[in-house]
Amino acid sequence: MANWARRLIKQLENETFLGRLHQFEGSVSKALSLGMVLVILAIVFDLAVVLVRAIFTTAPGDFLGQTVIDIFGLFLTVLIALEILENITAYIKKHVVQVELVIATALTAVGRKFIILDLEDVSGTTLIGLAIAIFALAISYWIVRVSHR
């Protein structure tokens, strides 16, 4: 058998292959975390721009309308991005996906959708669907919390 064939067979043995696969997962996780840091910085910059514009251009009585909802949406977007970064960080440290954190992130994302939702443009079935999603995520979160105790 040729030397290159022996080396290929050696690379495909379980321990060697799993080691290479582990290195690949680590590299992808690190790239994702760096990308998430860039996304968070961009969102925070956008939030700062929106806040400055809102403070200096919005009339005093108009601030509590759509402007506050937009600002809350951006704040929650930052929190969701931070939770995703925490998920990636936990995966890099422990090589385990934290189901509780994933569900909490999803719950925050659906809650954000409810907060920024324009009720005049949304059908009743969409609201019911979002309510069911929140209910299902809340039950899932509770089950995971109880099972971890």
Secondary structure, DSSP 4 states (H G I P E B T S, - for coil): --HHHHHHHHHTSHHHHHHHHHHHHHHHHHHHHHHHHHHHHHHHHHHHHHHHHHHHHS-TTTIIIIIHHHHHHHHHHHHHHHHHHHHHHHHHHHS---HHHHHHHHHHHHHHHHHH--TTS--HHHHHHHHHHHHHHHHHHHHHHHHH-
